[in-house]
Amino acid sequence: MSRPSPPPRTVAVRGAPADAPPAARSFLIGGQLRRPLTLTVADLRARWPQRHAPVVFDCATNGPQRHTFDGPLLRDVLDEAGPAFDARRRKDRSRFLLTVTGGDGHHTVLSWAEIDADFGNAPILLATALDGEPLDAAGSQLVVPSDRCGARYISAITSIWVGPCPEPRER
């Protein structure tokens, strides 16, 4: 008789659930895009090249955490969705924001400039595996390898919104 496989793990950051609800298995990429997407971990694994990222971050509740993540670059996935800016104009790209929300309601904001090759070129991932274990059941996880603190590691992603920073109001 074979033993059942252990459930996939997620990195518990800021109260993320150890096992995400089934609704977290797919997520929507929406906002000001030419082609909004609904994706699963399997889609992320099949449609984009996988990167490998060994990371160390300091978790406020558990101390230093060492993990390896695999998954596509966030930039590559969002490029397919087609953000509604003029890619030839750097200032147009630099005003776009990303909001990533997880299954526990935790969310974070990134700027397009952080992931854009002409600006920060940060290798931020949408993880498909954690420490070699697939995340299909738990849902994808946002991984920001350059962060010293794990607060922007969003577990069980439910949505990613892409859009421009609001114009400032005159006083």
RADALIN-V320007 format. One line per field, one symbol per residue. phi: phi as a letter, one per 40 degrees, with the letter a starting at -180 (. if undefined). Layout:
BEGIN
phi = ???
END
This chain:
BEGIN
phi = .ccccccccbccbfgcccbccdcccbabbbhcbcbdbbbbdccdcccbccbbbcbbaccdcbgcbbabbbiccddcccdccgdcbcccbcccccccbbbbbbccgcaabbbddcccccbcfcccbbcbabfgbdbdccgcbcbbdcccbccccccfdbabbbacccccccc
END
